Amino acid sequence: MNTMKSAWVRLLTCCFTAVLLLSIGAGAVDNTESAARQDDLDYLYTTLKSNHPDLFTNTPETAFEARKGQIEQRLSTESSFDFALDCASLAALAKDSHTNVSLGSNGYDLHICLFDMDLYDGTWVLSAIDSAHKSLLGSEITAINGFSMEQVLEKFGTILSADNLVKLRYSYWQMCYVLEPYQYLGIAKQGDPMRIEVRDSTGKTNTLTVSSVSQSAFRSEDLAMLSDWQTGSAATAYDKTKTYFAKELNSTTYYIQYNKCAEDEDLPMKLFCQQVQAALDAGSYSLILVDLRNNGGGSDGVIMPLLRLLAQQREQGVQVAGLIGKRTFSSAIINSVELQEMGFPLVGEATGGSVDHFGAVRSFKLPNSGMRMGVSSKFISMSGYFDSASGKGVEPLQPDVKIVQTLNDSLAGRDACVEKILENPEILQSAERADVPMTRGRFVGLLFQKAGTPKSNIESQPFADLLGIEWYLPALNWGKSAQIALGDTAGNFSSARAVSWQEAAVFLVRTTDALDIQPASVRSDSVPDALKTTAWNHDAVQKAWRWGLLPEYGDFSVAPTRAQGETMIKQLFATK
């Protein structure tokens, strides 16, 4: 991992975010216990169905029913551990990272496999092993008990709740050294040691026989750990003791680490922002980095004072970039997209959280076992709120600039992402994404830029449905003032909605009036029927068609892409 934190800290503190395992004892249970399990299972399924906004969107109801039936067939014979994992597997069918069963250890002893691994850019690396094999630390793990890592991950996907591969990998990493899940999934057999296949730096394959011990008998000093080879620590290393903090990296770069979407009781966000503002005023920084790489979420609104501060810095010409990675999740995804909405690029690696996702979790407790479950209560469609999320869906948030942390970077205590930014700030560019739908906000924003960013008569927020921090906010002020972008009767503009061909034509024609542009007619043929039948402003469509602003052979049944929208705007200003 990028902090090279000892893997055994996660074990001894029981930090299994995805799954904490229950009793591993086997044998028949009495009728009372069997009835209690049936009651818990019924409660689990009923609660999933009644609270989740669309439980069967990824897996059909018949599959849920079949899985529940399979579990019911063994309620009286399976171990408490198996029943716990059965419950987790039922929730995992939702393929929703926020809907899961979170299980507590309750004092039961687990079995720990004497190895561990870390993940670097999709490659599993051996990070802990017995001292006899310490020379193989850092080798790539290619298989476990004959199953490729892809096959292992696929099997674990049946008990771990995840809506994307990045999240699934991270959840598996959190429990990869616990023996019982491998047995439950058929990867390992009772009584047999684990066989870990690794490939070293020379390409040679080695198979390691890994034993396991009970948690009570485990001693971390019996193992060699890759983290012991680390020779340094980056100035931007993750500080898990702090909700957020800020500091100077050099005379031109200011760094903010935002680790949890929550208020720090000792340092409220507003006070923190005052401190940040004072530091920025006292320095002469040209770059601000906002690090969300270790932020697992919370309340997305907490960051708003900081975003407003960053918007002010943007207006003063300061460059801002966000840092994201596989631990960026939930509300931190929303905050990352908000940074993009402000025009700031994201740098790093794909996130564990998806752009569009189920969320707003409600928590419940199974009535007999006491296991806790979380259920999403709504679907959060980021593309419905932000231009920067246009064309994205239930998929990891991708950085505008991908910079991968390598094993060698971590061992040397380097933060590759930050170092490469400082070496070459010119890489901080937002991805073009030419094929995604052009939104209304972006279209007016590009019109504004092409017009030379003219001054407007409106200084307050022009429309009610804006955050007030968008990169295109000055454009909408100008658009409303110049009678180009008028919004609806409720005072909203719906800037994240894909612009239609007809709306684009209206914006273009209104721009010609506002800027006194007089395009020449270049077409005499009639407007295509596909534009005529849906047009609510026939005059604007006819003018835009006659002037050659609309493509001659466009697919008018779908919204224009960013590339098509930019072409229309360029053609308009080419007529000046």
N, C-alpha and C positions, 0 to 999 in steps of 0.2 A: 504494500500500500504506500501511498505517497508520503506518509508520515513515518513509515517503518516502525510503527508502534508494535511492541511485543504482542504476538497473537495470544499469549497466555493470559494477558490482562483481561481480554474479553471473556476467557473461560472462567477465571477465578471470581470475576465480578458478575458472572451470569448475564452478560449482555447479549443475549440472543434475541434481537429485535423481532426476527421473523418467527421463530419457534423456540420455546423452552420446553424441554421434554418432561413427561411425568413418569410414573412408576414403570419399571421394566419387568415387573414380576408377571409370570404367566400362570395359567391354571384356570379352572372353572370358578365361576362366581355364583353366589346364592341368588335366589329369586328376587330378593330385595334390591341387590346391586344391579341385577339385570334390568329390573323395572326402572331404576333410577337412571340408568344409561339410556333407556328408551325415552324417558321423559326429557332428558337433556337433548337427545338427538331431535325429537319432535320440536322442542323449543327452538333449537338452533335453526332448523329448516323453516319453521313458521316465521321466526324473526327475520330471517334473510328475505323471505318472500314479501313480508308486510312492510319492510322498511327500505329495501333497496329500490331505487327508481326504475331499474330495468335489469333484473337479476339474470334474465335469460338472453341478454343481447349477444353474449359470446358463446354460451353453451345452452342447448335446448333444454326445456323443462324435463323432457323424457330422460336425458342423461343424469339430471339431478335425482330424479325419482329412482332410476336404476342404481345409482351410487348409494342412495339412502337404503334401498332394499338390500344391497350387498352388505352394508354395515349391520343392518338388523339381523342378518342370518348368523352373525357371530358374537352378538352382544353378551351371551352367557359363557363364552369360552375364551375370548381374547383378553389380553393383559390390559391393565389401565393405560399403559403406554400406547398400545395399538389403538385403543378406543380414542385416545387423545389425538393421535395422528389421523384417525378416520374422520374425526370432526374437522380437523384442519383441511383434509382433502375435499370434504364437501364444500367448505367455504371457498377453497381454491378454484373450484369449477367456475366461479364468477369471473375469473381472470381480471380481477380488480385489485390493484395494489393496496387499496385502503380497506377492503373487506376481508377479514381474516379471523382466525381463532388464535388468540395469544395465550400460550399455556405456561403455567408457573411450575417450577421444579418441586415445590412443596416438600423439600427435604429428601426426596428420593435420590438415590445414587445413580449417576450416569456412568457410562463407559467411554473413556477418552482414548481415541487412537493417537499413538505417539508420533504424530506428524502434523504439519499445518501447511497452508499455502497462501500465497498472495496473488493478485491479478494485475497484470500490466498489459493494457491495450489488447484485451481478449486472450492473453496467454497466461495459463496458470503456472506459477513458479513455486518450487519447494522452498518454504521459509522456516521450517523447523523439522528436525529429525534426530535420531539417536546419534551420539557422538561418533560412533563407528562409521557413520556415513556422512559426516559433516562436510566432506569435500564435495558432495553433490548438492549442497545448498545453492539455490539460484538456478538449478536445472529446471527445464520445462516438464511439468507433469502432463503426460499424454493419455494415461488410462488408469483406472482403478478396478482391480479384479477382472481385468479383461474388457471392461466397458470403457469406450472412449469418453473423453470429458464431455463431448456433445451429448452422448447417450446418458451419462450420469446426470447432466443438467436437465435433460428431458424428463427423466424419472423424478427428480426432485421438484420439477414443475408441477407434479400432481399433488404435492402437499404444501407448496409455498405459493402464496398469493402474489401474483405479479402480472402487470399488463404490458410489460416489455422485457426484452432480453437483458438489458442493463440491470434492471431491478432484480430479475431472477438470479443473475450471477452474483450480485451483491448479497442477496438473502442467503444463497447457498454458501458463500464464503463465511457468513456469520456462524454457520453450524457445521462446517465441513469436516471437523475433527471428532464429531460425536458419532459413535458406532451404530447406535440403534436405528437411526433413519435408513442407513445403508441396508440393514437387515430387513426392515419393514418393506423396503422397495425392491428387495430381491437382488441387490448388488452384492451383499455379503451374506454368508451363511453362519448360523449359530456355531460357535466354537472354532471357526476357521480364522486365521489371521488375514489382515488386509494386505493385498499386493499392489504396490504403487509403482507404476511404470514411469520412468523419467528419461529424458534425453538431455545429455550434458552439452556443454558449449562446443564440443568437438563433433557432435552428432551421434555419439555412442548411446545406445539404449541400455538402461539398467533396470532391473526389477527388484524393488525393496520389499522385504517382508516386514510389515508393521504390526506390532502387537498392541493390545489395548489394556488399560487398567481402569479400575473403578475411580470415580472422582475423588473419593476419600483417600485413595492410595497414590494419587497423582502428585508428582513433584516436578516442578518446571526445571529444576536444576539438572535433571537427568537428560535434558535435551540441548542440542546445539541449535542456535537460532540465528537466522540471517540478520536480524536486527543488531546482533552483536558486532557485525562487520561495518556498521554505519560509522563514518568518520567525521561527520559534521551535522549541523542543524541549520536549516534555512531561517532567515529572519522572518519569513512569513509562515513558519510552521504552525499547524493547527493548535490552538490553545483551547482545550475543551473546558477549562475552568471559567471562560469568559463568554458571555452571551454575544458581546460585540466589543471591539476595541479599534483604535486607530493609531497610526504612527507614521513618521516620515521614513521613507526608504532611502531617498537621497534628496538633494536640494531641489529637484524638479518633480519628484513623485511622492504622492501621499497615498497611504494604504489603509483600507478599512476592512476588517475581517468581521463578517456578519454570520454568526454560527447558529443562531436560533431565532425564529420569527416570534420573539417574545420580548416583553419589557424586562430589563434588568432592574430588580428591586432597588439596588443600590445606585443605579445610574439610569434613570428613565430616558427614553429615546430623545425627548425634547432637550433635556440637559446635555445628553451626549452630542446632539447636533450643535448646540451652542459651543461646546468645546471644540468640535471639529471646525466650525465656522471661525472661531478665534485663531485656531492653528493655521487655517488657510489664509486668513487675513494677515497673519504675521509672516507668512512665507511668500514665496513666489513660485508656486507649483503650476506646472503645465499639464500634469497628468494625475488623475485619481483612479485607483484600482479598488473595486468593490468585490470582495472575495466571498462567494456563497458556496464554495466547493464542499464544505462540511456541514451545510445547513439542511437539516432534515424536515424543516417546516415548523408549523405553529399557526400563528395568526398573520395573514398576509398584509393586514392594514398597519401593523406596527411600524413598518419602514417608511411610511408616507412622509414624515418630516424630513427624513434623509433624502428622499427622492426630490422633494421641493428644493432642498439645499443644492442638490446636484443640478437641478434645472437652472438655478441661478448661476452656478459655476459655468454651465454650458453657454449661457448668454454672455459670459465674460470671456469666452474663448478657450476655456479649460477643457481638455480632452478627458473623457471618462470611459472606462471599460469594466465589464463585469467578468468575473471568473467563475466557471461552473465545472462540475464533474459528476462522477457516478453517485456521490452521496447527496447531491442536490435533489430535493424531493418535496412534494406536496406544495405548501405555501411558498417555499423558496423557488419553485418553478414559476409561480405567478409573479413573484418579485423579479425574477430573471427576465421574463417576457416584458415586464414593465420597463426594465432598463433598455431593452431593445426598442420599445415603443418611444422612448426618449431619444432614440437615435444612437444609442451606445452599443458598440459591438460586444459580443460575448466571446470569451476566449477559454480554451481548455478542452475538455472531453465531454461526450454525450452524458446526459443526466440520467439518474435512476428513475426520476419522475417523468411522466408523460405530459405533453402539452395539454391536450384534451384528456380529462380523466374524471372518474367518479371520485367524489370526496365528501366533505362536510360530514365527518364520521360521527355516528352515534354508538355509544358503548353499552353493552349489556353483559350480564353474568349468567352463565348456565346454572339453573336452580340447584343442582345436586353436586356436581363436581366443583363448581365455583370458577370454572374456566371462563375467562373474559373473551368477548368477541366484539369486533368492530364492524359496523356496516355503513357503507356510504349512503347518504340520504339524497344526493343530487348529482347530476352530471354537469361538470364545469367545462363548458366549451370556450376555450380561450380565443378561438377564432371568431367568436361572436362578440368579443370585447376589444380585441387589439388587432390593428393592422399588421403588427409584427408576427402574429400567429396565423396569418392568412395562408391557407394551403397545408397547414399542419393538422395533425389529428392525434389519435391515441398512439403516440410514438415518442421516443426520447427527444428532449430539446437538444438540438445540435448546435455546437458553437459556430459562430461566424468564422472564427480562426481556430483550427484544431491544433493543439500542442499537447503531445503525449508525454506523460511522466514515465521515464524508463526506470528499470531496475538500477542501472548505474547512477542515474540522477539521484535516486533515493539513498543509495549507499553513500554517495558523496555529500549528502545533505543539501542538494541543490533543488530549488523550485524551478523546474524547466520553464513552466509557463511564465512566471514573473521575469525570469532572467532573459528570456527571448524577447519579451515586450520591452524591457529596459534597453536591450541591445539594439532593437530596431522598432521604435514606436510606429513606424510607417505601416506595419502589418495590421494595425488596428483599423480595419475596414469592415463594414457590414456586408454580409453576403448579398449578392444581387437577387438570386432566386427569381429569375426572369419568367419562369413558367407558372408561377402561382397566380391566383386571381388578383387583379388590381382592385384595391379598395377605394372607397370614396375619399377617405382622408388622405391617402397617398396621392391620388389623382390631383386633388386641389393643392397638395403640398408641392408636387412637381410643377404644376402650373405657376405657382407662386415663385418658385426658384427660377424658372425659365423667364418669368417676367422681370427678374432682377430684384426680388424681395421688396416690392414697394411698401411704403408706409400705409397704415390703415388708421381709421378714425375710431376703432374699437380697442380699448385696452383691457377690458374685463373679459372673463371667459365667455366666448360667443354663443356656446350651446350648452344645454343643461347636462347632456350625457357625456361630458368630457372629464378626465381626471384633472386637467389643467397643467400637465407636465409633458404632453405629447410633442414630438419634434415638429409636427405639422400645425401646432397651435397658432403660431403667427400667420400661417397660410389661411387658416379658417377665419381668423380675425379679419384679414384682408378680403377673403372671399365673401364674408357676410357684409362688410362695409361696402364692397364694390358690387353687391347684388349678384354675385356669381354663385355662392353657396348659401342657400336660404334656410335649409332645414325644414322640419315639418311643423304642423300647427301646435305641437306640444313643446316646441323649442329644442328638439333633439336633431342631431345630424346623422347618427348611425355611421360614424366614420369607419368602423371596422367591416361594414357590409361591402361585399363585392359590388363595384360600380357596374351598372348595366351599360350596354351600348347606347341606349337612349339617353341615360343620365350623362354619359361622357359627352355626347353630342350637345346636350344643353349646357354643360359647363364650358365647353369650347366656344359655343356661339356667344354665351354671355361674356366670355373673356374678350372676344373680339369687340363687343360693345364697350366694355370697361376700359380697354386699352386703345380703342380706336384703330383696331387692325381691320384692314379691308382685303380679305383673301379674294383671289381671282377664281372664277368658275373654271374647273378643269374637266367636269363631267356633264354630259347632257342626257345620259340614260336615266331611267327611272330608278327610284329607291327599291332595293330588293324587298320582296314580300315579307321575308323574315323580320325585317325592320319595321315595315309598315304596320303589320298586324298587332304588334305589341307597343307601338309608339304612343306615348301620351302627349308628346309635344312634336307634332308632325312637322312644324315649321323648322325647328332646330335640327331634326333628323335630315330633312331635305337640304338644308343649307350645308350641314357638315358633309353630307354625301356629295353635293355639287362641288364643294371646295376640295374634295379628295382627302378629307381627314379620316373618313372611315374606310377600312380596307375593302377592296373590290371583291375579294373572294373569302371574306371572313366567315367563320362559323358563328352566326349570330344567335344560335340556340344556347350558347354558354357565355359566361361573362368574359370580357377581355382579360388577357394576362397582363402582368406588369410590363413585359416587353411590348405588347401591342399598345398599351396605354401610353408608354413613353414615346412610341412611334407617332401616335396621333398628336401628342403635344409638340414634338419636334417639327412635324409637318405644319402645324399651325404657326409656329414662330418663324418657320422658314419662309412664310408668305409676307413677312413684314418688309 
